[in-house]
């Protein structure tokens, strides 16, 4: 049995849609559905990836129903829902006066629209997809049964031809029906591939060209400010894919992308509110390091000022959190503060002298900025902390691995009481943590505010200028980052 991994994906994506702005004069949609006589039908709109009920109608014993209202709907993709497994979607634009007839035997083939060019085109398109899907399935079955490379190659060529025919058909539908919402909807689904003529250089260079072309043309056929698209299943995946996969996952690149999207959303209040909330929540929930800078950029520039729907209590907490978090954004110089360091011999002597062990005044004073190093591990911990008991020895091993490569570690014990010092000395002696800079701040806790320290341990990685290049690291992550930086 000979198989190949070459697969044509276009039909699979397009078949997702096989299931179904305010304008004057309201709406009136007449329905004929004899199979559902005596029941109820719900008219719902898509809002991003959700279906929101907008109206209901009772189906007469003759199988007829009417949806009617004085306020028109926003355009987009809508659904008529008869119950589990029985629903169909359709398009709605400015003209919201039309008729539709359907039955349960085939909700694609037997759903017919009158007075709606968009839906006549839409259902013609859906039927075409269904027909092409049958052909594709035949080819897939033949491919699975192919016994020679020649047979597999022939079938793959046929599938490529089918894909080309499909692309030509859709491009024709878009071009020949310009000005309709149907054309806008199909255009919004198009993905942009770099033309072969611009693909030059090595394979890696060609991949880079493909990416740049895809990124630069991502929104060429998708109008972010079109409220009708917001009421389709296309909108949210388009936005989130762009933010989470297309744009480089670096705070500065993402901030530029956020500003662009919010600027484009301002022409329509519904889109602006959706965009602001979606981007705000996306970065609030992100687990990627450094995304707090993007989150607080959105908060400071937009959300605190314009999110009138949020409570004053929430906005005040957001402002407070913003001010506390700003100093430790990645790319900022780490807040400088005075420390008192203890040399290794102090810990040795403290094992035999309890007075030395509890003395808070010994040691040498220095500023964080005084320590020269290509990279600095700034580590806040406490001997009583359960996580710290595991993390601290693990981080020390990482430091030992890189200490001869201009890497320094500042292990800041955060408890500034005499009792805290005793526990700290015992822990250092128990684990032999002598070679890095053991330090604390015995007279104040100001550094807790400077670094917004709410829990421990907390590990920051600083460059030679003491700029923060990584934070909230585990020892394993610090090892990986240092290895990449030092060996690149």
Residue pairs with C-beta under 8 A, 6 or more apart in sequence:
1 145
1 146
1 147
2 146
2 147
2 148
2 149
2 151
2 152
3 143
3 144
3 146
3 152
4 143
4 152
4 153
4 156
6 156
8 136
8 159
8 160
8 162
8 163
10 163
10 166
10 167
11 129
11 132
11 133
11 136
11 162
11 163
11 166
13 189
14 129
14 166
14 170
14 189
15 129
15 130
15 133
16 233
17 89
17 126
17 129
17 233
18 108
18 126
18 129
18 130
19 87
19 88
19 89
20 77
20 78
20 79
20 80
20 87
20 88
20 89
20 90
21 74
21 75
21 94
21 227
21 228
21 268
22 71
22 72
22 74
23 72
23 75
23 93
23 94
23 95
23 96
24 72
25 72
25 96
25 97
26 68
26 69
26 70
26 71
26 72
26 96
27 67
27 68
27 69
27 72
27 73
27 96
27 97
28 66
28 67
28 68
28 96
28 97
29 43
29 66
29 67
29 68
29 96
29 97
29 98
29 99
29 100
30 64
30 65
30 66
30 98
30 99
30 100
31 41
31 57
31 59
31 64
31 65
31 66
31 67
31 80
31 99
31 100
31 101
31 102
32 63
32 64
32 99
32 100
32 101
32 102
33 41
33 59
33 63
33 64
33 65
33 82
33 101
33 102
33 103
34 62
34 63
34 103
35 63
35 102
35 103
35 104
35 105
36 59
36 63
36 82
36 86
36 104
37 59
37 60
37 61
37 62
37 63
38 59
38 60
38 61
39 58
39 59
39 82
39 83
40 56
40 57
40 58
40 59
41 56
41 57
41 59
41 65
41 80
41 81
41 82
42 53
42 55
42 56
42 79
42 80
42 81
43 53
43 54
43 55
43 56
43 57
43 67
43 78
43 79
43 80
43 81
44 51
44 52
44 53
44 54
44 78
44 79
44 81
45 51
45 52
45 54
45 73
45 74
45 76
45 77
45 78
45 79
45 231
46 52
46 76
46 77
46 78
46 79
46 89
46 231
46 232
46 233
47 230
47 231
48 230
48 233
48 235
48 236
48 274
49 233
49 236
49 237
51 79
51 81
54 73
54 78
55 67
55 69
57 65
57 66
57 67
58 65
59 65
72 96
73 92
73 96
74 227
74 228
74 230
74 231
74 270
75 91
75 92
75 93
75 94
75 181
75 227
75 228
75 231
76 91
76 92
76 227
76 228
76 229
76 230
76 231
76 232
77 89
77 90
77 91
77 92
77 185
77 231
77 232
77 233
78 89
78 90
78 91
78 92
78 231
79 87
79 88
79 89
79 90
80 87
80 88
80 89
80 90
80 100
80 102
81 87
82 104
86 104
86 107
87 107
88 102
88 107
88 108
88 111
90 100
90 111
90 113
90 116
90 119
90 122
91 116
91 118
91 119
91 122
91 181
91 182
91 185
92 118
92 181
93 118
93 180
93 181
93 228
95 115
95 116
97 115
98 113
98 114
98 115
98 116
98 119
99 113
99 114
99 115
100 111
100 112
100 113
100 114
100 116
100 119
101 111
101 112
101 114
102 110
102 111
102 112
103 110
108 123
108 126
108 127
108 130
109 127
109 130
111 123
112 123
113 119
113 120
113 123
117 180
117 182
118 180
118 181
118 182
119 182
121 173
121 177
121 180
121 182
122 182
122 185
125 170
125 173
125 182
125 186
128 169
132 162
132 165
132 166
135 162
136 159
136 162
139 155
139 158
139 159
139 162
142 151
142 155
143 152
143 155
143 156
143 159
146 152
146 155
170 186
170 190
173 182
173 183
173 186
174 183
174 186
174 187
174 190
175 183
177 183
181 228
184 223
184 226
184 228
184 229
185 228
185 229
185 232
185 234
187 221
187 222
188 221
188 222
188 223
188 229
188 232
188 234
188 238
189 234
190 221
191 214
192 213
192 214
192 217
192 218
192 220
192 221
193 210
193 213
193 214
194 209
194 210
194 213
194 214
198 209
198 213
199 206
199 209
199 210
200 206
200 209
201 209
214 246
215 246
215 247
218 242
218 246
219 242
222 229
222 234
222 238
223 229
224 239
224 261
224 264
224 265
224 271
224 275
225 264
225 265
225 266
225 267
225 268
225 271
227 268
227 270
227 271
229 235
230 270
230 271
230 274
236 278
239 261
239 275
239 278
240 278
240 282
242 257
242 261
243 254
243 257
243 258
243 261
243 279
243 282
244 282
247 253
247 254
247 257
248 254
249 288
250 290
251 290
251 291
251 293
251 294
251 329
251 330
251 331
252 331
254 283
254 291
254 294
255 293
255 294
255 297
258 279
258 294
258 297
258 298
259 301
261 275
261 279
262 272
262 275
262 276
262 279
262 302
265 271
265 272
265 274
265 275
265 276
266 272
273 309
276 298
276 302
276 303
276 306
276 307
277 307
279 298
280 295
280 298
280 299
280 302
280 303
280 307
283 291
283 292
283 294
283 295
283 298
284 295
286 294
286 295
289 330
289 470
289 471
289 472
289 473
290 329
290 330
290 471
292 325
292 329
293 329
293 330
293 331
296 321
296 322
296 325
296 326
296 329
299 318
299 322
300 322
303 310
303 315
303 318
304 315
304 318
304 319
304 322
307 315
324 449
324 452
325 452
326 332
327 335
327 450
327 451
327 452
328 334
328 335
328 451
328 452
328 460
328 468
328 471
329 468
330 468
330 469
330 470
330 471
331 467
331 468
331 469
332 467
332 468
333 465
333 466
333 467
333 468
334 368
334 378
334 460
334 462
334 466
334 467
334 468
335 447
335 450
335 451
336 367
336 368
336 369
336 466
337 367
337 368
337 441
337 446
337 447
337 450
338 365
338 366
338 367
338 441
339 365
339 366
339 367
339 368
339 410
339 412
339 439
339 440
339 441
340 363
340 364
340 365
340 366
340 439
340 440
340 441
340 442
341 363
341 364
341 365
341 366
341 437
341 438
341 439
342 362
342 363
342 438
342 439
342 440
343 363
343 364
344 434
344 435
346 356
346 362
346 363
347 425
347 428
347 429
347 434
347 438
348 429
349 356
350 356
350 357
350 425
350 429
351 357
351 429
356 362
357 421
357 422
357 425
358 418
358 421
358 422
360 416
360 418
360 421
360 442
361 442
363 439
366 439
368 376
368 378
368 410
368 466
369 466
371 408
371 410
371 437
372 408
372 464
373 406
373 407
373 408
373 464
374 405
374 406
374 407
374 463
374 464
375 402
375 406
375 407
375 408
375 461
375 462
375 463
375 464
375 482
375 485
375 486
376 407
376 408
376 409
376 410
376 461
376 462
376 463
376 466
377 395
377 398
377 399
377 407
377 408
377 409
377 410
377 436
377 459
377 460
377 461
377 462
377 478
378 410
378 412
378 459
378 460
378 461
378 462
379 392
379 395
379 409
379 410
379 411
379 412
379 457
379 458
379 459
379 460
380 412
380 414
380 447
380 451
380 453
380 456
380 457
380 458
380 459
381 388
381 391
381 392
381 411
381 412
381 413
381 414
381 456
381 457
381 458
382 388
382 413
382 414
382 415
382 420
382 424
382 456
383 389
383 413
383 415
383 420
383 423
383 424
383 426
383 427
384 415
384 423
385 456
385 457
387 456
387 457
388 456
388 457
389 427
391 457
391 459
391 474
391 475
392 411
392 427
392 431
392 433
392 457
393 431
393 433
394 475
394 476
395 409
395 411
395 457
395 459
395 475
395 478
396 409
396 411
396 431
396 433
396 436
397 475
398 475
398 478
398 479
398 482
399 407
399 409
399 435
399 436
400 435
401 479
402 482
402 486
403 409
403 435
403 436
405 486
407 482
407 486
408 436
408 437
409 436
409 437
410 436
410 437
410 439
411 433
411 436
411 437
411 438
411 439
412 439
412 440
412 441
412 447
413 420
413 421
413 424
413 438
413 439
413 440
414 440
414 445
414 447
414 448
414 453
414 456
415 421
415 423
415 424
415 440
416 440
416 441
416 442
416 443
416 444
416 445
421 440
421 442
424 438
424 440
427 433
428 434
428 438
441 447
447 453
451 458
451 460
458 471
458 472
459 471
459 472
459 473
459 474
459 475
459 478
460 468
460 470
460 471
460 473
461 468
461 469
461 470
461 471
461 473
461 478
461 481
461 482
462 468
462 469
463 469
469 481
470 477
470 478
470 481
473 481
